[in-house]
Amino acid sequence: MPMSTSHCTIITAIAAFFLSAAVGTAAADALPPYKDDLFSKQIVLQTGDDGAFEVIEYDEMRDINGRDQIPEKRVQQKYVSLGVKKLQADETLSLDGIRLDVTRVGPAQNPAFAVIFIHGRDGDRRLGANDYTFGGNFNRLKNLAAGNGGVYYSPTVRTFDANGVTAIAGLIRYASAQSPGRPIILSCASMGSQICWGIARDAESVKRLKGMLIMSGVSDPDFAKSPFYKAKLPLWFAHGSRDPVYAAADQQALFEELDKAKYPTHFTLFESGNHGTPIRMIDWRRVLNWILAS
């Protein structure tokens, strides 16, 4: 994939190791390490834009076959800690007349922060609550949130249109009401990114948000007109370079426009990664700490 001139700094393996270590140290303030040896030691192949852009090595044989007990269905046991399921509940919330099915992990009232994950097409709340798929990455997210006094919500989005945006705006209001003034981070994957972009246009939701993560998503050419943009809330992109569903180049072009405008943004490109790679490979601790520190 063509890179801009600023992306042409190639880092050696040794330098990549020290860069990864430095990033981990810098992000250690909010959420402490949790299984970082398994999830955070990623090889940085390339970096640019003063560190805002990075290419991470992805190897299917290592990162799926070498990680999963049953490829793409069940990760090895060492990647998960199931004690957090004691804090997990399936609920149906009534949000201004809209019924929304969610899986909640962590305290319903007075959490230190909230993370919301929006699935893509054909998904439901079970996708973001599954401990064993996607290399155990959702289990790590659960433990990072609930283990540090926060709450994690995985809702079922029935439509990826204005109705879906309205439902998630209601969930954001609900989460904010449980703990006024505390950070809320919205993350969206694949077609679910349409929900994130819709929320970015909703001024009331933006007032309650701390930042967003877009994984393998569509781009929004009108993002610069949104209240989210005007508020300069942090925005992290993650994409696989071989994504056959939504081209990484479209998201990268938006990132480059934002970066040139000095907007707080970050782009992680997983080299040779497919559509589901960011969900498996994203370093949740690093992303959450970056947004919380912004």
Rosetta blueprint (number, residue, H / E / L):
1 M L
2 P L
3 M L
4 S L
5 T H
6 S H
7 H H
8 C L
9 T E
10 I E
11 I L
12 T L
13 A H
14 I H
15 A H
16 A H
17 F H
18 F H
19 L H
20 S H
21 A H
22 A H
23 V H
24 G H
25 T H
26 A H
27 A L
28 A L
29 D L
30 A L
31 L L
32 P L
33 P L
34 Y L
35 K L
36 D H
37 D H
38 L H
39 F H
40 S L
41 K L
42 Q L
43 I L
44 V E
45 L E
46 Q E
47 T E
48 G E
49 D H
50 D H
51 G H
52 A L
53 F E
54 E E
55 V E
56 I E
57 E E
58 Y L
59 D L
60 E H
61 M H
62 R H
63 D H
64 I H
65 N H
66 G L
67 R L
68 D E
69 Q E
70 I E
71 P L
72 E L
73 K L
74 R E
75 V E
76 Q L
77 Q H
78 K H
79 Y H
80 V L
81 S L
82 L H
83 G H
84 V H
85 K H
86 K H
87 L H
88 Q E
89 A E
90 D E
91 E E
92 T E
93 L E
94 S E
95 L E
96 D L
97 G L
98 I E
99 R E
100 L E
101 D E
102 V E
103 T E
104 R E
105 V E
106 G L
107 P L
108 A L
109 Q L
110 N L
111 P L
112 A L
113 F L
114 A E
115 V E
116 I E
117 F E
118 I E
119 H L
120 G L
121 R L
122 D L
123 G L
124 D L
125 R L
126 R L
127 L H
128 G H
129 A H
130 N L
131 D L
132 Y L
133 T L
134 F H
135 G H
136 G H
137 N H
138 F H
139 N H
140 R H
141 L H
142 K H
143 N H
144 L H
145 A H
146 A H
147 G L
148 N L
149 G L
150 G L
151 V E
152 Y E
153 Y E
154 S E
155 P E
156 T L
157 V L
158 R L
159 T L
160 F L
161 D L
162 A H
163 N H
164 G H
165 V H
166 T H
167 A H
168 I H
169 A H
170 G H
171 L H
172 I H
173 R H
174 Y H
175 A H
176 S H
177 A H
178 Q H
179 S L
180 P L
181 G L
182 R L
183 P L
184 I E
185 I E
186 L E
187 S E
188 C E
189 A E
190 S H
191 M H
192 G H
193 S H
194 Q H
195 I H
196 C H
197 W H
198 G H
199 I H
200 A H
201 R L
202 D L
203 A H
204 E H
205 S H
206 V H
207 K H
208 R H
209 L L
210 K L
211 G E
212 M E
213 L E
214 I E
215 M E
216 S L
217 G L
218 V L
219 S L
220 D L
221 P L
222 D L
223 F H
224 A H
225 K H
226 S L
227 P H
228 F H
229 Y H
230 K H
231 A H
232 K L
233 L L
234 P L
235 L E
236 W E
237 F E
238 A E
239 H E
240 G E
241 S L
242 R L
243 D L
244 P L
245 V L
246 Y L
247 A L
248 A H
249 A H
250 D H
251 Q H
252 Q H
253 A H
254 L H
255 F H
256 E H
257 E H
258 L H
259 D H
260 K H
261 A L
262 K L
263 Y L
264 P L
265 T E
266 H E
267 F E
268 T E
269 L E
270 F E
271 E E
272 S L
273 G L
274 N L
275 H L
276 G L
277 T H
278 P H
279 I H
280 R H
281 M H
282 I L
283 D L
284 W H
285 R H
286 R H
287 V H
288 L H
289 N H
290 W H
291 I H
292 L H
293 A H
294 S L
